[in-house]
């Protein structure tokens, strides 16, 4: 069975990065066609890209911090360039267009999305090609761009950087978590045919919540987790998704390693390793000198490494990037490092004695759904 060839315009953006990295987990089904933003500057390069694809997920767009006329004109310019390139290459790719619930509002971004969706649907109909127009609610998740992608990104970034968030309009908003949106896009790719046309397909939101309630939850995360190292109560899927989004912004700060409070007297020392508002699993390992454990990543699990005895190097690398974060930890000063989703990680014994490490993870290990993907740091 041949692989499905998928290209993503806006591959380096928030949704594009998550979609690209998720499709990489299923390379037995999908082959990814590389895209760079500068392809839009050369019609021949863009045409070659379109020629190579079975499906094109068109995410490239601008939405904020631009002149209103520029938002409208730029978004339609990107659509027209894509159409021109597909015409030049005689592409029969099925185009999946990322539109927005902003279509129904009186703003230039929504108008540009609605018009772009119509132009691509018309082109597909005239050229016996396929098209799906996805109308998407507010999207949030790890690594969203603050002041751009969502209020959750902005509030999380501000709190992690000791800034004070401010509510402009306390509206009730519909949200979809990035992983849920990616599942919907993959479902379209798997179920659609090349010449099928669905001009308007609503992507259902997964949560409805007021801005003030979001901020209340994030302030609680900031106080208990960032301030005290306590894993907060996560009572539902939205809370877990929100927490994973919030904590993704701590890795550009100097928050980790987070040192434990050591209570010492003539008997020795006492350290409270874990305070939980939620369940999960605590484990420990011993590691011989020079040995490395790990080299894998998770997409949903919340995980903590605590070095109790010995010396270690904990390394993290965000999937799809080259930058490696190094944390040197020592049992003489007990500390922990939390592992974010979508970061491959490992731990190496760099000392001359056995390494003792405690691990906590927010769910029991399930061999049928381990959420563990191996990739060297």
BALOBA-1460 file (C-alpha; in Angstrom, 3 decimals):
// residues 377
<rec num="1" residu="x" x="0.000" y="0.000" z="0.000"/>
<rec num="2" residu="x" x="1.457" y="3.356" z="-1.041"/>
<rec num="3" residu="x" x="1.893" y="6.121" z="1.482"/>
<rec num="4" residu="x" x="-0.249" y="9.270" z="1.558"/>
<rec num="5" residu="x" x="1.848" y="12.280" z="0.527"/>
<rec num="6" residu="x" x="1.008" y="15.264" z="2.744"/>
<rec num="7" residu="x" x="2.294" y="18.837" z="2.521"/>
<rec num="8" residu="x" x="1.547" y="21.574" z="5.059"/>
<rec num="9" residu="x" x="1.703" y="25.262" z="4.189"/>
<rec num="10" residu="x" x="2.483" y="27.155" z="7.383"/>
<rec num="11" residu="x" x="4.402" y="24.097" z="8.572"/>
<rec num="12" residu="x" x="6.473" y="26.172" z="11.007"/>
<rec num="13" residu="x" x="3.437" y="27.742" z="12.714"/>
<rec num="14" residu="x" x="1.583" y="26.597" z="15.821"/>
<rec num="15" residu="x" x="-0.882" y="24.185" z="14.197"/>
<rec num="16" residu="x" x="1.564" y="23.275" z="11.431"/>
<rec num="17" residu="x" x="4.285" y="22.226" z="13.860"/>
<rec num="18" residu="x" x="1.919" y="19.999" z="15.842"/>
<rec num="19" residu="x" x="0.473" y="18.467" z="12.675"/>
<rec num="20" residu="x" x="3.906" y="17.809" z="11.172"/>
<rec num="21" residu="x" x="5.299" y="16.284" z="14.370"/>
<rec num="22" residu="x" x="2.215" y="14.104" z="14.851"/>
<rec num="23" residu="x" x="2.280" y="12.792" z="11.269"/>
<rec num="24" residu="x" x="5.938" y="11.875" z="11.842"/>
<rec num="25" residu="x" x="4.676" y="9.287" z="14.341"/>
<rec num="26" residu="x" x="2.843" y="7.468" z="11.540"/>
<rec num="27" residu="x" x="5.421" y="7.352" z="8.768"/>
<rec num="28" residu="x" x="4.216" y="3.896" z="7.766"/>
<rec num="29" residu="x" x="1.034" y="5.659" z="6.543"/>
<rec num="30" residu="x" x="2.158" y="9.177" z="5.639"/>
<rec num="31" residu="x" x="5.072" y="10.691" z="3.773"/>
<rec num="32" residu="x" x="5.668" y="14.350" z="4.561"/>
<rec num="33" residu="x" x="6.502" y="16.803" z="1.804"/>
<rec num="34" residu="x" x="8.729" y="19.535" z="3.217"/>
<rec num="35" residu="x" x="7.462" y="23.126" z="3.036"/>
<rec num="36" residu="x" x="9.086" y="26.468" z="3.813"/>
<rec num="37" residu="x" x="7.368" y="29.851" z="3.939"/>
<rec num="38" residu="x" x="9.615" y="31.240" z="1.184"/>
<rec num="39" residu="x" x="8.048" y="28.807" z="-1.296"/>
<rec num="40" residu="x" x="5.310" y="31.412" z="-1.724"/>
<rec num="41" residu="x" x="7.914" y="33.762" z="-3.207"/>
<rec num="42" residu="x" x="8.706" y="31.453" z="-6.130"/>
<rec num="43" residu="x" x="5.835" y="30.093" z="-8.241"/>
<rec num="44" residu="x" x="7.954" y="27.270" z="-9.653"/>
<rec num="45" residu="x" x="9.079" y="26.079" z="-6.216"/>
<rec num="46" residu="x" x="5.514" y="26.263" z="-4.940"/>
<rec num="47" residu="x" x="4.272" y="24.392" z="-8.026"/>
<rec num="48" residu="x" x="6.802" y="21.612" z="-7.443"/>
<rec num="49" residu="x" x="5.586" y="21.354" z="-3.863"/>
<rec num="50" residu="x" x="1.946" y="21.034" z="-4.983"/>
<rec num="51" residu="x" x="2.890" y="18.480" z="-7.630"/>
<rec num="52" residu="x" x="4.363" y="16.231" z="-4.937"/>
<rec num="53" residu="x" x="1.304" y="16.145" z="-2.666"/>
<rec num="54" residu="x" x="-1.779" y="13.962" z="-2.420"/>
<rec num="55" residu="x" x="-3.118" y="16.286" z="0.276"/>
<rec num="56" residu="x" x="-2.218" y="19.912" z="0.975"/>
<rec num="57" residu="x" x="-3.177" y="21.303" z="4.387"/>
<rec num="58" residu="x" x="-3.265" y="25.060" z="3.848"/>
<rec num="59" residu="x" x="-2.538" y="26.682" z="7.214"/>
<rec num="60" residu="x" x="-0.389" y="29.638" z="6.127"/>
<rec num="61" residu="x" x="-2.075" y="32.912" z="7.132"/>
<rec num="62" residu="x" x="-1.726" y="36.100" z="9.145"/>
<rec num="63" residu="x" x="-4.284" y="37.140" z="11.745"/>
<rec num="64" residu="x" x="-3.024" y="39.755" z="14.201"/>
<rec num="65" residu="x" x="-0.585" y="42.603" z="14.617"/>
<rec num="66" residu="x" x="-1.041" y="43.580" z="10.992"/>
<rec num="67" residu="x" x="-2.866" y="46.404" z="9.256"/>
<rec num="68" residu="x" x="-6.486" y="45.269" z="8.567"/>
<rec num="69" residu="x" x="-6.067" y="45.674" z="4.820"/>
<rec num="70" residu="x" x="-2.824" y="43.703" z="4.994"/>
<rec num="71" residu="x" x="-4.544" y="40.825" z="6.819"/>
<rec num="72" residu="x" x="-7.256" y="40.596" z="4.160"/>
<rec num="73" residu="x" x="-4.974" y="41.051" z="1.181"/>
<rec num="74" residu="x" x="-2.190" y="38.786" z="2.454"/>
<rec num="75" residu="x" x="-4.457" y="35.867" z="3.255"/>
<rec num="76" residu="x" x="-6.118" y="36.008" z="-0.153"/>
<rec num="77" residu="x" x="-2.741" y="36.489" z="-1.820"/>
<rec num="78" residu="x" x="-1.565" y="33.224" z="-0.231"/>
<rec num="79" residu="x" x="-4.705" y="31.454" z="-1.478"/>
<rec num="80" residu="x" x="-4.285" y="32.838" z="-4.982"/>
<rec num="81" residu="x" x="-0.605" y="31.865" z="-5.094"/>
<rec num="82" residu="x" x="-1.480" y="28.332" z="-4.023"/>
<rec num="83" residu="x" x="-4.165" y="28.146" z="-6.733"/>
<rec num="84" residu="x" x="-1.723" y="29.497" z="-9.302"/>
<rec num="85" residu="x" x="0.892" y="26.932" z="-8.345"/>
<rec num="86" residu="x" x="-1.604" y="24.052" z="-8.486"/>
<rec num="87" residu="x" x="-2.753" y="25.230" z="-11.908"/>
<rec num="88" residu="x" x="0.841" y="25.372" z="-13.135"/>
<rec num="89" residu="x" x="1.641" y="21.884" z="-11.851"/>
<rec num="90" residu="x" x="-1.757" y="20.420" z="-12.856"/>
<rec num="91" residu="x" x="-2.045" y="19.255" z="-9.260"/>
<rec num="92" residu="x" x="-4.964" y="17.072" z="-8.243"/>
<rec num="93" residu="x" x="-4.145" y="17.322" z="-4.554"/>
<rec num="94" residu="x" x="-7.022" y="17.437" z="-2.102"/>
<rec num="95" residu="x" x="-6.727" y="20.784" z="-0.292"/>
<rec num="96" residu="x" x="-7.714" y="21.019" z="3.375"/>
<rec num="97" residu="x" x="-8.251" y="24.683" z="4.238"/>
<rec num="98" residu="x" x="-8.017" y="25.997" z="7.779"/>
<rec num="99" residu="x" x="-10.784" y="28.538" z="8.277"/>
<rec num="100" residu="x" x="-12.157" y="29.965" z="11.490"/>
<rec num="101" residu="x" x="-15.327" y="30.676" z="13.445"/>
<rec num="102" residu="x" x="-14.276" y="34.286" z="12.852"/>
<rec num="103" residu="x" x="-16.012" y="33.858" z="9.463"/>
<rec num="104" residu="x" x="-19.291" y="34.785" z="11.132"/>
<rec num="105" residu="x" x="-17.920" y="37.966" z="12.672"/>
<rec num="106" residu="x" x="-17.490" y="41.366" z="11.103"/>
<rec num="107" residu="x" x="-13.692" y="41.454" z="10.932"/>
<rec num="108" residu="x" x="-11.172" y="41.329" z="8.120"/>
<rec num="109" residu="x" x="-9.591" y="38.083" z="9.260"/>
<rec num="110" residu="x" x="-12.918" y="36.260" z="9.177"/>
<rec num="111" residu="x" x="-13.809" y="37.805" z="5.816"/>
<rec num="112" residu="x" x="-10.449" y="36.784" z="4.334"/>
<rec num="113" residu="x" x="-10.903" y="33.212" z="5.566"/>
<rec num="114" residu="x" x="-14.431" y="32.959" z="4.173"/>
<rec num="115" residu="x" x="-13.420" y="34.337" z="0.773"/>
<rec num="116" residu="x" x="-10.298" y="32.146" z="0.649"/>
<rec num="117" residu="x" x="-12.369" y="29.072" z="1.413"/>
<rec num="118" residu="x" x="-14.790" y="29.884" z="-1.410"/>
<rec num="119" residu="x" x="-12.004" y="30.505" z="-3.946"/>
<rec num="120" residu="x" x="-10.331" y="27.180" z="-3.208"/>
<rec num="121" residu="x" x="-13.648" y="25.293" z="-3.347"/>
<rec num="122" residu="x" x="-14.446" y="26.878" z="-6.726"/>
<rec num="123" residu="x" x="-11.009" y="25.997" z="-8.088"/>
<rec num="124" residu="x" x="-11.363" y="22.390" z="-6.916"/>
<rec num="125" residu="x" x="-14.784" y="22.069" z="-8.568"/>
<rec num="126" residu="x" x="-13.501" y="23.417" z="-11.897"/>
<rec num="127" residu="x" x="-10.398" y="21.211" z="-11.879"/>
<rec num="128" residu="x" x="-11.907" y="17.909" z="-10.703"/>
<rec num="129" residu="x" x="-9.881" y="18.145" z="-7.515"/>
<rec num="130" residu="x" x="-10.771" y="17.724" z="-3.848"/>
<rec num="131" residu="x" x="-11.387" y="20.282" z="-1.130"/>
<rec num="132" residu="x" x="-12.402" y="20.378" z="2.536"/>
<rec num="133" residu="x" x="-12.996" y="23.683" z="4.282"/>
<rec num="134" residu="x" x="-12.581" y="23.288" z="8.044"/>
<rec num="135" residu="x" x="-14.221" y="25.952" z="10.207"/>
<rec num="136" residu="x" x="-12.232" y="25.770" z="13.431"/>
<rec num="137" residu="x" x="-12.932" y="27.193" z="16.917"/>
<rec num="138" residu="x" x="-10.276" y="28.797" z="19.125"/>
<rec num="139" residu="x" x="-7.233" y="26.522" z="19.308"/>
<rec num="140" residu="x" x="-4.907" y="26.220" z="22.302"/>
<rec num="141" residu="x" x="-2.048" y="23.995" z="23.358"/>
<rec num="142" residu="x" x="1.672" y="23.822" z="24.150"/>
<rec num="143" residu="x" x="3.964" y="26.269" z="22.328"/>
<rec num="144" residu="x" x="1.180" y="28.586" z="21.144"/>
<rec num="145" residu="x" x="2.491" y="32.028" z="20.342"/>
<rec num="146" residu="x" x="1.567" y="34.526" z="23.097"/>
<rec num="147" residu="x" x="-0.294" y="37.676" z="22.053"/>
<rec num="148" residu="x" x="-1.142" y="35.869" z="18.798"/>
<rec num="149" residu="x" x="-2.602" y="32.360" z="18.948"/>
<rec num="150" residu="x" x="-4.941" y="32.448" z="21.947"/>
<rec num="151" residu="x" x="-5.696" y="34.119" z="25.257"/>
<rec num="152" residu="x" x="-4.503" y="30.907" z="26.943"/>
<rec num="153" residu="x" x="-1.080" y="31.290" z="25.336"/>
<rec num="154" residu="x" x="-0.893" y="34.919" z="26.417"/>
<rec num="155" residu="x" x="-2.004" y="34.363" z="30.030"/>
<rec num="156" residu="x" x="0.285" y="31.343" z="30.443"/>
<rec num="157" residu="x" x="3.295" y="33.186" z="29.084"/>
<rec num="158" residu="x" x="2.618" y="36.199" z="31.304"/>
<rec num="159" residu="x" x="2.257" y="34.150" z="34.480"/>
<rec num="160" residu="x" x="5.351" y="32.064" z="33.764"/>
<rec num="161" residu="x" x="7.311" y="35.282" z="33.269"/>
<rec num="162" residu="x" x="5.964" y="36.952" z="36.447"/>
<rec num="163" residu="x" x="3.720" y="39.330" z="34.546"/>
<rec num="164" residu="x" x="0.129" y="40.228" z="35.462"/>
<rec num="165" residu="x" x="-2.536" y="39.137" z="32.950"/>
<rec num="166" residu="x" x="-5.384" y="41.502" z="32.191"/>
<rec num="167" residu="x" x="-8.842" y="40.541" z="30.937"/>
<rec num="168" residu="x" x="-9.946" y="42.780" z="28.080"/>
<rec num="169" residu="x" x="-13.367" y="41.182" z="27.440"/>
<rec num="170" residu="x" x="-14.707" y="38.465" z="29.751"/>
<rec num="171" residu="x" x="-16.409" y="36.494" z="26.999"/>
<rec num="172" residu="x" x="-17.409" y="32.844" z="26.953"/>
<rec num="173" residu="x" x="-15.270" y="31.115" z="24.335"/>
<rec num="174" residu="x" x="-15.334" y="27.785" z="22.534"/>
<rec num="175" residu="x" x="-11.980" y="25.969" z="22.425"/>
<rec num="176" residu="x" x="-10.413" y="22.917" z="20.880"/>
<rec num="177" residu="x" x="-7.136" y="21.469" z="22.146"/>
<rec num="178" residu="x" x="-4.425" y="21.243" z="19.520"/>
<rec num="179" residu="x" x="-4.162" y="17.430" z="19.673"/>
<rec num="180" residu="x" x="-7.921" y="17.094" z="19.119"/>
<rec num="181" residu="x" x="-7.726" y="19.395" z="16.110"/>
<rec num="182" residu="x" x="-4.833" y="17.388" z="14.682"/>
<rec num="183" residu="x" x="-6.908" y="14.201" z="15.034"/>
<rec num="184" residu="x" x="-9.703" y="15.861" z="13.053"/>
<rec num="185" residu="x" x="-7.323" y="16.899" z="10.265"/>
<rec num="186" residu="x" x="-5.811" y="13.409" z="10.080"/>
<rec num="187" residu="x" x="-9.318" y="11.948" z="9.955"/>
<rec num="188" residu="x" x="-10.102" y="14.135" z="6.933"/>
<rec num="189" residu="x" x="-6.902" y="12.998" z="5.216"/>
<rec num="190" residu="x" x="-7.655" y="9.329" z="5.861"/>
<rec num="191" residu="x" x="-11.335" y="9.447" z="4.886"/>
<rec num="192" residu="x" x="-11.455" y="11.902" z="1.980"/>
<rec num="193" residu="x" x="-10.952" y="11.184" z="-1.700"/>
<rec num="194" residu="x" x="-8.987" y="13.411" z="-4.019"/>
<rec num="195" residu="x" x="-12.004" y="14.820" z="-5.855"/>
<rec num="196" residu="x" x="-14.456" y="15.046" z="-2.945"/>
<rec num="197" residu="x" x="-15.591" y="18.601" z="-2.131"/>
<rec num="198" residu="x" x="-16.872" y="19.611" z="1.307"/>
<rec num="199" residu="x" x="-16.912" y="23.394" z="1.261"/>
<rec num="200" residu="x" x="-17.986" y="23.918" z="4.885"/>
<rec num="201" residu="x" x="-17.183" y="21.451" z="7.669"/>
<rec num="202" residu="x" x="-17.477" y="22.632" z="11.264"/>
<rec num="203" residu="x" x="-14.883" y="21.296" z="13.690"/>
<rec num="204" residu="x" x="-16.663" y="20.887" z="17.008"/>
<rec num="205" residu="x" x="-15.217" y="22.593" z="20.050"/>
<rec num="206" residu="x" x="-14.198" y="20.451" z="23.015"/>
<rec num="207" residu="x" x="-14.679" y="23.028" z="25.781"/>
<rec num="208" residu="x" x="-16.648" y="26.194" z="26.511"/>
<rec num="209" residu="x" x="-15.349" y="28.473" z="29.256"/>
<rec num="210" residu="x" x="-15.252" y="32.130" z="30.246"/>
<rec num="211" residu="x" x="-11.982" y="34.038" z="30.033"/>
<rec num="212" residu="x" x="-12.128" y="34.830" z="33.765"/>
<rec num="213" residu="x" x="-12.501" y="31.131" z="34.607"/>
<rec num="214" residu="x" x="-9.477" y="30.319" z="32.447"/>
<rec num="215" residu="x" x="-7.432" y="32.911" z="34.297"/>
<rec num="216" residu="x" x="-8.588" y="31.557" z="37.684"/>
<rec num="217" residu="x" x="-7.346" y="28.090" z="36.762"/>
<rec num="218" residu="x" x="-4.043" y="29.402" z="35.401"/>
<rec num="219" residu="x" x="-3.428" y="31.554" z="38.487"/>
<rec num="220" residu="x" x="-3.979" y="28.422" z="40.599"/>
<rec num="221" residu="x" x="-1.485" y="26.497" z="38.439"/>
<rec num="222" residu="x" x="0.974" y="29.337" z="38.780"/>
<rec num="223" residu="x" x="0.669" y="29.452" z="42.570"/>
<rec num="224" residu="x" x="0.717" y="25.739" z="43.319"/>
<rec num="225" residu="x" x="2.841" y="24.341" z="40.493"/>
<rec num="226" residu="x" x="5.230" y="27.129" z="39.613"/>
<rec num="227" residu="x" x="5.341" y="28.505" z="43.157"/>
<rec num="228" residu="x" x="5.329" y="25.343" z="45.263"/>
<rec num="229" residu="x" x="6.058" y="22.466" z="42.888"/>
<rec num="230" residu="x" x="2.671" y="20.869" z="43.645"/>
<rec num="231" residu="x" x="0.896" y="19.040" z="40.832"/>
<rec num="232" residu="x" x="-2.580" y="20.653" z="40.842"/>
<rec num="233" residu="x" x="-5.902" y="18.855" z="40.791"/>
<rec num="234" residu="x" x="-6.730" y="17.970" z="37.193"/>
<rec num="235" residu="x" x="-10.351" y="16.892" z="37.260"/>
<rec num="236" residu="x" x="-11.107" y="16.628" z="33.552"/>
<rec num="237" residu="x" x="-9.526" y="16.578" z="30.114"/>
<rec num="238" residu="x" x="-9.685" y="20.356" z="29.714"/>
<rec num="239" residu="x" x="-7.737" y="20.864" z="32.946"/>
<rec num="240" residu="x" x="-5.032" y="18.449" z="31.774"/>
<rec num="241" residu="x" x="-4.840" y="20.153" z="28.380"/>
<rec num="242" residu="x" x="-4.728" y="23.576" z="30.017"/>
<rec num="243" residu="x" x="-2.011" y="22.466" z="32.436"/>
<rec num="244" residu="x" x="0.151" y="21.031" z="29.637"/>
<rec num="245" residu="x" x="-0.284" y="24.315" z="27.757"/>
<rec num="246" residu="x" x="0.614" y="26.406" z="30.816"/>
<rec num="247" residu="x" x="3.745" y="24.513" z="31.764"/>
<rec num="248" residu="x" x="5.174" y="24.571" z="28.220"/>
<rec num="249" residu="x" x="6.094" y="28.224" z="28.840"/>
<rec num="250" residu="x" x="8.327" y="27.463" z="31.833"/>
<rec num="251" residu="x" x="11.123" y="26.054" z="29.677"/>
<rec num="252" residu="x" x="12.173" y="29.459" z="28.365"/>
<rec num="253" residu="x" x="12.618" y="30.666" z="31.956"/>
<rec num="254" residu="x" x="15.030" y="29.746" z="34.738"/>
<rec num="255" residu="x" x="12.380" y="27.847" z="36.691"/>
<rec num="256" residu="x" x="14.101" y="24.437" z="36.519"/>
<rec num="257" residu="x" x="15.835" y="22.732" z="38.224"/>
<rec num="258" residu="x" x="13.466" y="23.364" z="41.143"/>
<rec num="259" residu="x" x="15.333" y="22.751" z="44.405"/>
<rec num="260" residu="x" x="13.647" y="20.861" z="47.214"/>
<rec num="261" residu="x" x="13.481" y="22.180" z="50.747"/>
<rec num="262" residu="x" x="15.888" y="20.068" z="52.824"/>
<rec num="263" residu="x" x="15.003" y="19.624" z="56.502"/>
<rec num="264" residu="x" x="18.208" y="18.681" z="58.333"/>
<rec num="265" residu="x" x="18.997" y="17.812" z="61.942"/>
<rec num="266" residu="x" x="21.267" y="15.423" z="63.853"/>
<rec num="267" residu="x" x="19.322" y="12.450" z="62.515"/>
<rec num="268" residu="x" x="19.941" y="13.376" z="58.900"/>
<rec num="269" residu="x" x="17.755" y="14.980" z="56.245"/>
<rec num="270" residu="x" x="14.097" y="14.782" z="55.327"/>
<rec num="271" residu="x" x="12.774" y="15.839" z="51.924"/>
<rec num="272" residu="x" x="9.138" y="15.895" z="50.818"/>
<rec num="273" residu="x" x="9.516" y="14.443" z="47.346"/>
<rec num="274" residu="x" x="5.980" y="14.675" z="46.037"/>
<rec num="275" residu="x" x="2.772" y="16.494" z="46.901"/>
<rec num="276" residu="x" x="-0.128" y="15.516" z="44.693"/>
<rec num="277" residu="x" x="-3.542" y="16.989" z="44.062"/>
<rec num="278" residu="x" x="-3.945" y="14.249" z="41.480"/>
<rec num="279" residu="x" x="-3.115" y="10.541" z="41.174"/>
<rec num="280" residu="x" x="-0.489" y="8.781" z="39.160"/>
<rec num="281" residu="x" x="2.473" y="6.514" z="39.602"/>
<rec num="282" residu="x" x="5.741" y="7.006" z="41.500"/>
<rec num="283" residu="x" x="8.741" y="4.825" z="40.593"/>
<rec num="284" residu="x" x="12.464" y="4.796" z="41.174"/>
<rec num="285" residu="x" x="15.488" y="3.498" z="39.310"/>
<rec num="286" residu="x" x="19.136" y="2.858" z="39.947"/>
<rec num="287" residu="x" x="21.581" y="3.607" z="37.141"/>
<rec num="288" residu="x" x="25.211" y="2.532" z="36.884"/>
<rec num="289" residu="x" x="27.932" y="5.156" z="36.175"/>
<rec num="290" residu="x" x="28.051" y="6.171" z="32.508"/>
<rec num="291" residu="x" x="24.678" y="4.614" z="31.665"/>
<rec num="292" residu="x" x="21.915" y="6.609" z="29.936"/>
<rec num="293" residu="x" x="18.198" y="5.911" z="30.304"/>
<rec num="294" residu="x" x="15.305" y="7.248" z="28.268"/>
<rec num="295" residu="x" x="15.618" y="8.851" z="24.813"/>
<rec num="296" residu="x" x="11.872" y="8.965" z="24.278"/>
<rec num="297" residu="x" x="9.020" y="11.477" z="24.438"/>
<rec num="298" residu="x" x="5.349" y="11.612" z="25.392"/>
<rec num="299" residu="x" x="2.449" y="13.515" z="23.855"/>
<rec num="300" residu="x" x="0.113" y="13.615" z="26.864"/>
<rec num="301" residu="x" x="1.864" y="12.347" z="29.996"/>
<rec num="302" residu="x" x="3.032" y="14.624" z="32.804"/>
<rec num="303" residu="x" x="6.345" y="13.378" z="34.184"/>
<rec num="304" residu="x" x="8.848" y="14.390" z="36.888"/>
<rec num="305" residu="x" x="12.471" y="13.272" z="37.378"/>
<rec num="306" residu="x" x="13.880" y="13.649" z="40.904"/>
<rec num="307" residu="x" x="17.549" y="12.835" z="41.527"/>
<rec num="308" residu="x" x="18.005" y="11.634" z="45.118"/>
<rec num="309" residu="x" x="21.522" y="10.213" z="45.079"/>
<rec num="310" residu="x" x="24.454" y="10.606" z="42.701"/>
<rec num="311" residu="x" x="25.167" y="12.988" z="39.837"/>
<rec num="312" residu="x" x="23.237" y="13.137" z="36.581"/>
<rec num="313" residu="x" x="22.743" y="15.022" z="33.344"/>
<rec num="314" residu="x" x="19.115" y="15.376" z="32.275"/>
<rec num="315" residu="x" x="18.710" y="16.402" z="28.641"/>
<rec num="316" residu="x" x="15.617" y="17.672" z="26.799"/>
<rec num="317" residu="x" x="15.064" y="18.474" z="23.127"/>
<rec num="318" residu="x" x="11.794" y="19.712" z="21.669"/>
<rec num="319" residu="x" x="10.684" y="17.477" z="18.803"/>
<rec num="320" residu="x" x="11.394" y="19.115" z="15.447"/>
<rec num="321" residu="x" x="14.197" y="21.319" z="16.808"/>
<rec num="322" residu="x" x="17.934" y="20.944" z="17.357"/>
<rec num="323" residu="x" x="18.375" y="22.847" z="20.641"/>
<rec num="324" residu="x" x="19.266" y="20.619" z="23.607"/>
<rec num="325" residu="x" x="18.557" y="21.766" z="27.167"/>
<rec num="326" residu="x" x="21.003" y="20.392" z="29.743"/>
<rec num="327" residu="x" x="20.239" y="20.161" z="33.464"/>
<rec num="328" residu="x" x="23.052" y="19.068" z="35.798"/>
<rec num="329" residu="x" x="21.615" y="17.703" z="39.015"/>
<rec num="330" residu="x" x="23.183" y="16.265" z="42.146"/>
<rec num="331" residu="x" x="21.716" y="14.298" z="45.009"/>
<rec num="332" residu="x" x="23.715" y="16.466" z="47.429"/>
<rec num="333" residu="x" x="21.200" y="19.212" z="46.554"/>
<rec num="334" residu="x" x="18.014" y="17.255" z="45.820"/>
<rec num="335" residu="x" x="16.093" y="18.790" z="42.930"/>
<rec num="336" residu="x" x="13.676" y="17.848" z="40.188"/>
<rec num="337" residu="x" x="13.078" y="18.513" z="36.512"/>
<rec num="338" residu="x" x="9.628" y="18.114" z="34.936"/>
<rec num="339" residu="x" x="9.454" y="16.779" z="31.397"/>
<rec num="340" residu="x" x="7.148" y="18.659" z="28.989"/>
<rec num="341" residu="x" x="5.099" y="16.908" z="26.333"/>
<rec num="342" residu="x" x="6.735" y="16.697" z="22.894"/>
<rec num="343" residu="x" x="10.269" y="16.868" z="24.360"/>
<rec num="344" residu="x" x="12.460" y="13.799" z="23.928"/>
<rec num="345" residu="x" x="14.505" y="13.308" z="27.086"/>
<rec num="346" residu="x" x="17.085" y="11.169" z="28.813"/>
<rec num="347" residu="x" x="19.075" y="10.935" z="32.039"/>
<rec num="348" residu="x" x="22.724" y="9.913" z="32.318"/>
<rec num="349" residu="x" x="24.725" y="8.967" z="35.392"/>
<rec num="350" residu="x" x="27.709" y="11.335" z="35.238"/>
<rec num="351" residu="x" x="29.140" y="10.416" z="38.644"/>
<rec num="352" residu="x" x="31.260" y="7.603" z="40.060"/>
<rec num="353" residu="x" x="28.595" y="5.985" z="42.206"/>
<rec num="354" residu="x" x="25.134" y="4.532" z="41.618"/>
<rec num="355" residu="x" x="22.427" y="7.041" z="40.656"/>
<rec num="356" residu="x" x="19.079" y="6.954" z="42.472"/>
<rec num="357" residu="x" x="16.212" y="8.658" z="40.679"/>
<rec num="358" residu="x" x="12.539" y="8.907" z="41.588"/>
<rec num="359" residu="x" x="9.978" y="9.228" z="38.817"/>
<rec num="360" residu="x" x="6.361" y="10.360" z="38.932"/>
<rec num="361" residu="x" x="3.913" y="10.179" z="36.053"/>
<rec num="362" residu="x" x="0.237" y="11.158" z="36.050"/>
<rec num="363" residu="x" x="-1.157" y="7.849" z="34.787"/>
<rec num="364" residu="x" x="-0.516" y="4.150" z="35.246"/>
<rec num="365" residu="x" x="1.539" y="2.477" z="32.566"/>
<rec num="366" residu="x" x="-0.684" y="0.884" z="29.911"/>
<rec num="367" residu="x" x="1.200" y="-1.376" z="27.461"/>
<rec num="368" residu="x" x="-1.686" y="-1.084" z="24.988"/>
<rec num="369" residu="x" x="-1.413" y="2.727" z="24.914"/>
<rec num="370" residu="x" x="2.015" y="3.610" z="26.342"/>
<rec num="371" residu="x" x="2.328" y="7.111" z="24.808"/>
<rec num="372" residu="x" x="6.076" y="6.514" z="24.599"/>
<rec num="373" residu="x" x="7.920" y="7.255" z="21.340"/>
<rec num="374" residu="x" x="11.637" y="6.588" z="21.065"/>
<rec num="375" residu="x" x="13.913" y="9.283" z="19.628"/>
<rec num="376" residu="x" x="17.445" y="10.147" z="20.713"/>
<rec num="377" residu="x" x="17.951" y="13.530" z="22.304"/>
